[in-house]
Amino acid sequence: MAQKIIGVLTPVLDGFYFGKLLTSISRKAKELGVCVLVIGTSARYYSECCASDYVDGWIVIMDAVDDAYVQHLRNLGKPVVGINTLVDVDYRVTINNKEIMNFAVEHLLSHGHTRIAYIGDTRFFDAKERYSGFMEALQKNGLDEELDCFFDLMQMNTYDTAVTMAEQGLPFSAVIAVNDIIAIELINHFKTLGIKVPQEIAVVGIDDVPMARSINPSLTTFRIPVEELGYQATELLVQAITDQAPEIPPQLSAKPVYRNSCSCHAEINILAIEDPADTIQYLNNMMSRNFNLGVLMQSYKNNETKEMKWLLHTPLRRGVVGLDDSKLKDTYRVYQFNLEENKGKRTMGNVPPSQFPPREVWEDQSFLGKENVMVLVPIAQEELVLGSMALVGLGDVPVQLMPFNTTFQLANFFASALLREAIHSELQSYSEQLEIISSLTHDGIWTLDVELGEVTSKGGIFNVLGYGKDEIPMTLDAVTKIIHPDDLQKARAEFDRHLSKQMPTFEVEFRCRHHKGHFIWMQVNGNAQFDGSGKIYRVVGSVKDITERKRTEERIRQLAYCDPLTGLANRLAFEQRYAMLLDEAKANNSRLAVLLLDLDRFKLINDSYGHQAGDRVLRYVAQQIASHMKPDDLIGRLGGDEFEIVVPHVQNAGEALDIAETMLERLREPFFDGEREYYISGSIGIALYPDHGADAETLSRHADLAMYQAKEAGGSCQLFVPGSKNT
């Protein structure tokens, strides 16, 4: 009997909710003798139906894929179980969301609250049910439904919600949030606005994430049985794919957890997160890992990246890679690797995405070992998908706090390295072709009579420049006047080097002014001729219009070293210049500031208005940052909504703070995008050289930690590295 395999489609692969869910699905599947293929979709552009030819059934979590994708799976005769999703599925496992909301409202009523608001959205199944349950609870308990008590996160973020409530004089005495993360954000914003929780307004969340215990005041919430959700979904799907009559499980119940945020009394425990030292160490390890991987992959030569040895810096050792075949449509070139046995990669031929990873790997126990799960992610850079990779085990799926998207980051590193190798190969090939072509073709030839200073030209060079033959006096002085002023000194220096016989030929590239006023690039080659006494009497050479080549080279340079969305330095260019600035600071015994900026609640813009709107916001932010920085300052977009700035020659900590505050002030200016108006804020972490570190890795890590602390403080602020005297 063939091994049964279930697929899990999820937008996120780690964190408290998704990490626990995937772990529980894997555990229950192993107990039932079933293998699991987890596919991380990132909920944006995923369209590949990987493994759909042989996976027996599917679990869809939240907005991992759209209705059309799920309908395709159902058309293949595969049962689909949904967890917190609005897409049309065969079966669902659910939580008693409406009972939760009724219980929450009645609990707040017991504290005397009759003006209760709700903050959330209706994008997911649970969120939609919670909103519906909240409105039903108001009606059931005779509360005023006429009040505008719903704050829609699709229209307004948590900070704006808190500000609106404050400006309205707190028309509500209590608020229920769709989940704990939103509730915690709201509490932090209330603190920033000087509103006391629970004295002036009570707050209740749902989930019971670890941070709910550590925030002050601690958060009253409802403990969602996440692991039981995974168990139920897996058991239900396995029944469906093994021809058993599926037993629809009852709704799961959430347990109320009473704490201080609603005026219930609970002991404040600022270290309530389990093993906080382990969490901090995990964050440090992740930052160090990403930095090391970035440096390592830059050093790889062509095709070394595909050996996958860079995964030795992670817990992952075995997997399968499928890369798009440029010659065959909808085809992956597949190879398998096992770093534990150090056998290198094994080519597995070509398969369509619907058969990736090849079914044979699931039957290979020496490859899977004790694992029953593989995690598949697209190898992608921005919107460009290069293939997919499937990694054995959940070793890179942590359950700490918020999602860190670690596996997606690995795939992004891989995609960046593959693109860099492709660009390097194309650039090398292009340069070789240009060299051959330039030796065969010219736009004109010229001769300089040294004694008379007269220039004669044949060919179409004057047509290229837009001049008639009589419009430029044919003298050396007249010709040099159309050379761009910034290039003239270089051209003369190269000419003089040749005349002094330091160089066998004269070759230089410079810009010449076109008759219409713009400049075009020219490549000029020449060779001086000497008489019997060694005196120069003539120079002959060729000239060629290389404007298009220069444009192409600039486009290639932009691809290799610039972020395609914002035009800022990408990670490769940023790290190279970062190292140079740090070396200069060490040599000059000067200070250097590292600022790490992360936009607050940027995901809400993407989710609400789409990624095109998000891209326009990112371009605007890049312009705002760059507009007040000095030419020597380094600005890079490292991915997503994260920007890093390196400022040399900083005098003291106060100057670094002023720079950060100016940056935040520029961001707070309203951004008008068509009919929409955005108010953008960000959190900035700051580290100084040499105060907070002597190398780029340490400085960036400290700035990152400070940035996360700034976010925890409510965002829209700047902080120095935690624990420093400048904090």
C-alpha positions in Angstrom: 0.0 0.0 0.0 1.4 3.4 -1.0 2.4 5.8 1.7 -0.4 8.3 2.4 0.6 11.9 2.2 -1.3 15.0 3.3 -0.5 18.5 2.3 -0.7 21.7 4.5 -1.0 25.1 2.8 0.0 27.9 5.2 0.8 31.5 4.8 3.3 31.5 7.7 5.6 28.7 9.0 6.5 29.7 12.5 5.5 31.7 15.6 3.2 30.9 18.4 0.1 30.1 16.4 1.4 28.7 13.1 4.4 26.9 14.7 2.2 25.1 17.2 -0.4 24.3 14.6 2.2 22.7 12.2 3.9 20.8 15.0 0.6 19.3 16.2 -0.4 18.3 12.6 3.0 16.6 12.1 2.7 14.8 15.5 -0.9 13.5 14.9 0.0 12.5 11.3 3.0 10.5 12.5 0.8 8.8 15.1 -1.6 7.8 12.2 1.2 6.6 9.9 0.9 9.5 7.5 3.5 11.8 5.9 3.0 15.6 5.7 4.1 18.1 3.1 3.9 21.6 4.5 3.8 24.3 1.8 4.6 27.9 2.9 2.8 30.2 0.5 3.5 33.6 2.1 -0.1 34.3 1.0 0.9 36.7 -1.8 1.8 35.3 -5.2 1.7 31.5 -4.7 0.2 29.7 -7.6 2.3 26.5 -8.1 0.2 23.4 -7.4 3.3 21.5 -6.0 2.7 17.8 -5.3 -0.9 18.0 -6.3 -0.6 14.9 -8.5 -0.1 12.6 -5.6 -1.0 14.3 -2.3 -4.0 12.6 -1.0 -5.7 15.5 0.8 -5.1 19.0 2.0 -5.4 21.3 5.0 -5.7 25.0 4.2 -4.8 27.5 6.9 -6.2 31.1 6.8 -5.4 32.9 3.5 -2.7 30.6 2.3 -4.3 30.3 -1.2 -7.4 31.6 -2.9 -10.7 30.0 -3.9 -9.5 29.2 -7.4 -6.5 27.2 -6.0 -8.7 25.2 -3.6 -11.3 24.5 -6.3 -8.5 23.1 -8.5 -7.5 20.7 -5.7 -11.2 19.7 -5.2 -11.6 19.1 -8.9 -8.7 16.6 -8.6 -10.9 14.7 -6.1 -8.8 15.6 -3.1 -10.7 16.4 0.2 -9.8 19.8 1.8 -10.1 20.7 5.4 -10.0 24.3 6.5 -8.6 26.0 9.6 -9.7 29.6 10.1 -10.3 30.2 6.3 -13.1 31.7 4.3 -12.3 29.7 1.2 -14.8 27.0 0.2 -13.6 23.7 1.7 -15.1 20.2 2.3 -14.7 20.2 6.1 -13.8 22.7 8.8 -12.4 22.5 12.3 -13.7 25.4 14.4 -13.5 27.2 17.7 -16.6 28.5 19.6 -15.9 32.0 18.6 -19.4 33.3 19.2 -19.5 31.8 22.7 -16.1 33.5 23.3 -17.5 36.9 22.4 -20.6 36.4 24.5 -18.6 35.4 27.5 -16.2 38.3 27.0 -19.1 40.8 26.8 -20.8 39.3 29.9 -17.5 39.4 31.8 -17.0 43.0 31.0 -20.7 43.7 32.0 -19.9 42.1 35.4 -17.2 44.8 35.9 -19.8 47.5 35.1 -18.9 48.2 31.5 -21.9 48.9 29.2 -20.0 50.8 26.5 -17.9 48.1 24.8 -16.1 48.4 21.5 -14.6 45.8 19.2 -11.4 46.1 17.1 -10.7 43.6 14.4 -11.6 42.7 10.8 -13.5 40.1 8.9 -10.8 38.7 6.6 -10.6 35.3 8.2 -13.2 32.7 9.3 -12.5 33.2 13.0 -12.4 37.0 12.7 -15.7 37.1 10.9 -17.4 34.8 13.5 -15.9 36.9 16.3 -17.3 40.1 14.9 -20.7 38.5 14.4 -20.6 37.0 17.9 -19.8 40.4 19.4 -22.8 42.1 17.7 -25.1 39.2 18.8 -23.8 39.5 22.4 -24.5 43.2 22.4 -28.1 42.6 21.3 -28.6 39.7 23.7 -27.5 41.8 26.6 -29.5 44.8 25.6 -26.6 47.1 24.9 -26.8 50.1 22.6 -26.0 48.8 19.1 -26.4 52.3 17.6 -23.0 53.3 18.9 -20.3 53.1 16.3 -18.5 50.4 18.3 -16.6 48.5 15.5 -13.1 49.7 14.6 -12.2 47.9 11.3 -8.5 47.1 11.0 -9.1 47.1 7.2 -9.7 50.8 7.4 -7.8 52.0 10.5 -4.7 50.7 12.3 -4.4 50.2 16.1 -2.6 53.5 16.6 -5.2 55.5 14.8 -7.9 53.6 16.7 -6.3 54.6 20.0 -6.0 58.2 18.9 -9.6 58.3 17.7 -10.9 57.0 21.0 -8.7 59.5 22.9 -9.9 62.4 20.7 -13.5 61.4 21.3 -13.0 61.4 25.0 -13.0 57.6 25.4 -16.7 57.0 24.4 -16.1 53.3 25.4 -14.9 52.0 28.8 -13.8 48.6 27.4 -12.6 47.1 24.1 -12.4 43.5 22.9 -9.7 42.8 20.3 -9.8 40.1 17.6 -6.6 38.6 19.0 -3.9 39.2 21.6 -1.4 40.9 19.2 -3.9 43.6 18.4 -4.9 43.9 22.1 -1.2 44.3 23.1 -0.6 46.9 20.4 -3.6 48.8 21.7 -2.4 48.7 25.3 1.0 50.1 24.2 -0.7 52.9 22.2 -2.9 53.8 25.1 0.2 54.0 27.3 1.8 56.4 24.8 -1.3 58.6 24.9 -1.4 58.6 28.7 -4.5 56.5 28.9 -4.5 54.0 31.9 -5.5 50.4 31.4 -7.7 49.2 33.0 -8.5 52.3 35.1 -9.8 54.3 32.1 -10.4 51.6 29.6 -10.4 47.8 29.9 -8.9 45.6 27.2 -9.6 41.9 26.4 -7.8 39.7 23.8 -8.0 36.2 22.3 -5.3 33.6 22.0 -3.2 33.7 25.2 0.1 34.2 23.5 3.2 34.3 25.8 3.4 38.1 25.7 -0.1 38.4 27.1 1.4 37.3 30.4 4.4 39.5 30.4 2.8 42.8 29.3 1.9 45.3 32.1 -1.0 45.2 32.8 -1.2 41.5 32.0 -3.8 40.8 29.4 -7.2 39.1 30.1 -7.7 36.7 27.2 -9.1 33.4 26.0 -6.7 30.5 25.6 -7.2 28.9 22.2 -6.4 25.2 22.0 -4.1 25.6 18.9 -2.6 22.1 19.2 -6.1 20.5 19.4 -7.1 22.4 16.2 -4.1 20.7 14.4 -5.0 17.3 15.9 -8.7 17.6 14.8 -7.9 18.7 11.3 -5.4 15.9 10.7 -7.7 13.2 12.1 -10.6 14.5 10.0 -8.5 14.6 6.8 -7.0 11.1 7.4 -10.5 9.7 7.8 -11.5 11.2 4.5 -8.5 9.9 2.6 -8.7 6.4 4.0 -12.3 5.9 3.0 -13.6 6.2 6.5 -16.8 8.1 7.2 -15.4 11.5 8.5 -16.7 12.3 11.9 -17.1 16.1 12.1 -15.6 17.1 15.4 -17.4 19.4 17.8 -16.4 23.0 18.1 -13.4 23.5 20.4 -13.8 25.6 23.5 -11.5 28.4 24.6 -10.7 28.9 28.2 -11.0 32.4 29.7 -7.8 33.6 31.4 -8.5 36.6 33.8 -5.7 39.1 34.3 -5.2 42.7 35.1 -6.2 44.4 31.9 -10.0 44.1 32.7 -9.5 44.9 36.5 -9.3 41.2 37.5 -6.5 40.7 39.9 -3.5 38.7 38.7 0.1 38.8 39.8 2.2 40.9 37.5 5.0 38.7 36.0 7.3 40.6 33.7 9.2 37.4 33.0 6.1 35.3 32.2 7.4 34.2 28.9 8.7 30.7 29.2 12.5 30.7 29.1 13.0 34.4 28.2 16.8 33.9 28.0 16.2 31.1 25.4 14.1 33.5 23.4 16.7 36.3 23.5 19.4 33.8 22.6 17.3 32.6 19.7 16.9 36.1 18.4 20.7 36.6 18.6 21.3 33.3 16.8 18.9 34.2 14.0 20.5 37.6 13.4 24.0 36.1 13.5 22.9 33.3 11.2 21.4 35.6 8.6 24.5 37.9 8.6 26.8 34.9 8.2 24.7 33.4 5.4 24.7 36.8 3.6 28.5 37.0 3.8 29.0 33.4 2.9 26.8 33.4 -0.2 28.5 36.5 -1.5 31.8 34.6 -1.5 30.4 31.6 -3.5 31.5 31.2 -7.0 29.2 30.0 -9.8 27.1 27.0 -8.9 28.6 26.6 -5.4 25.3 27.8 -4.0 23.5 24.9 -5.4 25.6 22.5 -3.4 23.5 23.6 -0.4 26.4 23.5 2.1 25.3 26.9 3.4 22.5 25.0 5.2 25.1 23.7 7.6 24.6 27.0 9.4 21.0 25.9 10.0 19.3 22.9 11.6 18.4 21.5 8.2 20.5 18.9 6.4 18.4 17.1 3.8 16.1 18.2 1.1 15.1 18.4 -2.6 15.5 21.4 -4.9 13.5 22.1 -8.0 14.7 25.0 -10.3 12.8 26.3 -13.3 14.1 24.9 -16.5 14.5 27.9 -18.9 14.2 25.6 -21.9 11.1 23.6 -20.8 7.8 25.3 -19.7 6.4 24.3 -16.3 9.3 22.0 -15.6 11.7 21.8 -12.6 15.2 20.5 -12.8 15.4 18.5 -9.6 18.2 17.4 -7.4 18.4 15.9 -3.9 21.0 16.6 -1.2 22.0 15.0 2.1 24.6 17.0 4.0 24.7 14.4 6.8 26.2 11.8 4.4 28.3 14.4 2.5 27.5 12.7 -0.8 26.9 16.0 -2.7 23.8 16.5 -4.7 22.0 13.8 -6.7 20.3 14.7 -9.9 16.7 13.4 -10.1 15.8 14.5 -13.6 12.9 16.8 -14.7 9.4 16.9 -13.2 6.5 19.3 -13.4 5.7 21.3 -10.2 2.7 19.1 -9.7 5.0 16.2 -9.0 7.5 18.1 -6.9 9.1 16.9 -4.6 9.2 13.5 -6.5 7.1 10.9 -4.8 10.1 8.5 -4.6 11.7 10.6 -1.8 8.7 9.8 0.5 9.5 6.1 0.1 13.2 6.5 0.9 13.5 6.0 4.7 17.3 6.5 4.6 16.5 10.0 3.3 13.6 10.9 5.6 15.1 9.2 8.7 12.8 9.6 11.6 10.9 12.5 10.1 7.5 12.3 8.5 7.3 15.9 7.3 8.9 18.1 4.6 8.6 21.9 4.4 8.3 23.3 0.9 8.8 27.0 0.1 9.1 28.9 -3.1 12.6 30.1 -4.1 11.7 33.7 -4.7 13.1 37.2 -4.8 10.3 39.8 -4.6 7.8 38.6 -7.3 10.3 36.5 -9.3 9.9 32.8 -8.5 12.9 30.6 -9.5 11.6 27.3 -8.3 10.9 25.5 -5.0 12.8 23.7 -2.3 11.5 21.0 0.1 13.5 20.6 3.4 13.1 17.6 5.7 11.8 18.2 9.2 10.5 21.1 11.2 13.9 22.0 12.6 13.5 25.6 11.3 9.9 26.1 12.6 10.2 27.7 16.0 7.2 28.5 18.2 8.6 31.6 20.0 6.4 34.6 20.1 5.8 36.3 16.7 6.6 34.7 13.4 10.2 35.2 12.2 9.7 33.7 8.7 13.1 31.9 9.0 12.5 29.3 6.3 11.2 32.0 3.9 14.4 33.9 4.7 16.5 30.9 3.7 14.7 30.6 0.4 15.2 34.3 -0.2 18.9 34.0 0.5 19.1 31.2 -2.0 17.1 33.1 -4.6 19.4 36.2 -4.2 22.5 34.1 -4.6 21.1 32.3 -7.7 20.2 35.7 -9.2 23.6 37.1 -8.4 25.3 34.2 -10.1 23.1 34.6 -13.2 23.7 38.3 -13.4 27.5 37.7 -13.1 27.4 35.2 -15.9 25.3 37.4 -18.1 27.5 40.4 -17.4 30.7 38.4 -18.2 29.2 37.1 -21.4 27.9 40.5 -22.4 31.3 42.1 -21.8 33.1 39.5 -23.9 30.6 40.0 -26.8 31.1 43.8 -26.6 34.8 43.4 -26.8 34.5 41.4 -30.0 32.0 43.8 -31.5 33.9 46.9 -30.6 37.0 45.6 -32.3 35.0 45.1 -35.6 32.7 48.1 -35.8 33.2 51.9 -35.4 31.0 54.9 -36.0 33.9 56.9 -37.5 37.7 57.3 -37.8 39.6 60.5 -37.1 43.0 62.0 -37.6 44.7 64.8 -35.7 47.5 66.8 -37.3 49.5 67.7 -34.3 51.4 70.6 -35.8 48.3 72.4 -37.2 45.9 71.2 -34.5 43.4 70.2 -37.1 41.0 67.2 -36.9 39.6 65.3 -39.9 36.9 62.7 -39.5 35.3 60.1 -41.7 32.2 58.1 -41.0 28.9 58.9 -39.3 30.1 60.4 -36.0 28.8 63.9 -36.7 25.4 62.4 -37.6 25.5 60.6 -34.2 26.2 63.9 -32.5 23.6 65.8 -34.5 26.0 68.3 -36.0 26.5 69.3 -39.6 30.1 69.2 -40.8 30.4 73.0 -40.8 28.9 73.5 -37.3 32.0 72.6 -35.4 35.4 74.1 -36.4 37.7 71.1 -37.1 40.2 72.0 -34.5 41.3 70.1 -31.3 40.2 73.0 -29.1 36.7 73.1 -30.7 36.3 69.4 -30.4 37.3 69.3 -26.7 34.7 71.9 -25.9 31.8 69.5 -26.5 33.3 67.0 -24.0 31.5 66.9 -20.7 33.4 69.0 -18.2 33.5 66.2 -15.6 35.2 63.9 -18.2 37.6 66.4 -19.8 40.4 66.0 -17.3 40.3 62.2 -17.6 40.3 62.3 -21.4 43.4 64.7 -21.4 45.2 62.6 -18.8 44.8 59.4 -20.9 45.9 61.3 -24.0 49.0 62.6 -22.3 49.9 59.2 -20.9 49.9 57.8 -24.4 51.9 60.7 -25.9 54.5 60.2 -23.2 54.6 56.6 -24.3 53.4 55.2 -21.0 50.6 53.4 -22.8 50.9 51.8 -26.3 47.4 53.1 -27.3 45.0 55.8 -26.3 41.6 54.6 -25.1 39.0 56.5 -23.1 35.3 56.8 -22.6 33.6 60.1 -22.1 30.4 62.0 -22.7 30.0 64.4 -25.6 27.3 67.1 -25.9 24.7 66.4 -28.6 23.6 69.3 -30.8 20.2 69.2 -28.9 22.0 69.7 -25.6 22.0 66.3 -24.0 25.1 64.1 -23.7 25.9 60.8 -25.3 28.7 58.4 -24.4 31.6 57.9 -26.8 34.5 55.5 -26.8 37.6 57.0 -28.5 40.7 54.9 -29.4 43.9 56.4 -30.8 47.5 55.8 -31.7 50.2 58.4 -32.0 52.6 58.3 -34.9 56.2 59.5 -34.5 58.8 60.6 -37.2 62.3 59.4 -37.4 63.5 61.8 -34.7 60.9 60.6 -32.3 58.7 63.6 -32.6 54.9 63.1 -32.7 53.3 64.4 -35.9 49.9 62.6 -36.2 47.3 60.7 -34.1 44.8 58.4 -35.8 42.0 56.6 -34.2 38.3 55.5 -34.1 35.2 56.7 -32.3 32.1 54.8 -31.4 28.7 55.7 -29.8 28.5 53.5 -26.7 25.4 55.2 -25.1 23.3 52.1 -25.3 26.0 50.0 -23.8 26.4 52.4 -20.9 22.6 52.3 -20.4 22.7 48.5 -20.4 25.6 48.4 -18.0 23.8 50.8 -15.7 20.7 48.6 -15.8 22.8 45.6 -15.0 24.5 47.5 -12.2 21.1 48.5 -10.9 20.0 44.8 -10.9 23.2 43.7 -9.2 23.6 46.4 -6.6 20.3 48.4 -6.2 17.0 47.5 -4.8 14.6 47.3 -7.8 11.7 48.9 -6.0 13.3 51.9 -4.2 16.6 52.4 -6.0 18.5 52.2 -2.7 21.4 49.9 -2.1 20.5 46.3 -1.9 22.0 43.9 0.6 25.1 43.1 -1.4 26.0 46.8 -2.2 25.0 47.8 1.4 27.3 45.3 3.1 30.3 46.2 0.9 30.0 49.9 1.5 29.2 49.3 5.2 32.5 47.5 5.6 34.4 50.4 3.9 32.7 53.1 6.1 33.5 51.1 9.2 37.2 50.7 8.1 37.4 54.5 7.6 35.9 55.1 11.0 38.5 52.9 12.6 41.3 54.5 10.6 40.2 58.0 11.5 39.2 57.2 15.1 35.8 58.6 14.5 32.2 57.7 15.4 29.8 56.0 13.1 26.0 55.5 13.7 23.9 52.6 12.5 20.2 53.2 12.3 17.7 50.3 11.7 14.2 51.5 10.6 11.2 49.2 10.4 7.8 50.6 9.5 5.0 50.2 12.0 2.1 48.1 10.8 3.2 48.1 7.2 1.5 44.7 6.7 -1.8 46.3 7.2 -1.3 48.5 4.1 -0.5 45.4 2.0 -3.4 43.5 3.4 -5.9 46.4 3.0 -4.9 47.9 -0.3 -2.7 45.4 -2.0 1.0 45.1 -2.7 1.0 47.8 -5.3 -0.1 50.4 -2.7 2.5 48.9 -0.3 5.2 49.3 -3.0 4.3 53.0 -3.5 4.5 53.6 0.3 8.0 51.9 0.3 9.2 54.1 -2.6 7.9 57.2 -0.7 9.6 56.2 2.5 12.9 55.7 0.6 12.6 59.2 -0.9 11.8 60.7 2.5 14.8 59.1 4.1 17.2 59.9 1.3 16.0 63.5 1.0 17.7 64.7 4.2 20.8 62.5 4.3 24.3 63.6 3.3 26.0 62.2 0.1 28.4 60.1 2.3 25.6 58.5 4.2 24.7 54.9 3.3 21.0 53.9 2.9 19.9 50.4 2.1 16.6 48.4 1.9 17.4 45.0 3.3 14.0 43.5 2.5 10.3 44.0 3.2 9.8 47.3 5.1 13.2 47.3 6.8 15.8 50.0 6.0 19.3 50.4 7.4 21.3 53.6 7.5 25.0 54.1 8.2 26.0 57.7 9.1 29.8 58.3 9.3 31.5 61.1 11.2 28.8 61.3 14.0 30.1 63.5 16.8 28.0 62.1 19.7 24.8 60.2 20.6 22.8 63.3 20.5 23.5 63.9 16.8 22.4 60.3 16.1 19.2 60.8 17.9 18.6 64.1 16.0 19.1 62.3 12.7 16.6 59.5 13.8 14.0 62.1 15.0 14.3 64.1 11.7 13.8 60.9 9.8 10.7 60.0 11.8 9.3 63.6 11.4 9.7 63.3 7.7 7.8 60.0 7.8 5.0 61.5 9.8 4.2 63.9 7.0 1.0 62.6 5.3 1.5 60.7 2.1 -1.2 61.2 -0.5 -1.7 58.2 -2.8 -4.5 59.1 -5.2 -7.6 59.5 -3.0 -6.0 57.8 0.0 -4.0 59.5 2.7 -1.5 57.6 4.7 0.1 58.5 8.0 3.3 56.5 8.3 5.4 55.8 11.4 8.4 53.7 12.1 10.6 52.3 14.8 14.3 53.0 14.8 17.1 51.2 16.7 20.4 53.0 17.0 23.9 51.7 17.7 27.2 53.6 17.7 30.7 52.6 16.7 32.8 52.1 18.8 30.4 52.4 21.8 28.2 49.4 21.0 30.4 47.3 18.8 33.5 47.1 16.7 32.2 45.2 13.7 29.3 45.4 11.3 27.6 42.2 12.6 27.6 43.4 16.2 26.5 46.9 15.4 23.6 45.8 13.2 22.5 43.2 15.7 22.4 45.8 18.5 20.5 48.2 16.3 18.1 45.5 15.5 17.5 44.7 19.1 17.0 48.4 19.9 14.5 48.6 17.0 12.5 45.7 18.4 12.5 47.4 21.8 11.3 50.6 20.1 8.4 48.6 18.6 7.5 47.1 22.0 7.5 50.7 23.3 4.7 51.5 20.9 6.6 52.4 17.7 7.1 55.8 16.1 10.2 56.3 18.3 14.0 55.7 18.3 16.1 53.9 20.9 19.7 53.0 21.5 20.9 49.5 22.0 19.1 48.1 25.0 21.1 48.4 28.2 23.4 51.2 26.9 23.9 54.4 28.7 22.3 56.2 25.8 19.0 54.3 25.9 
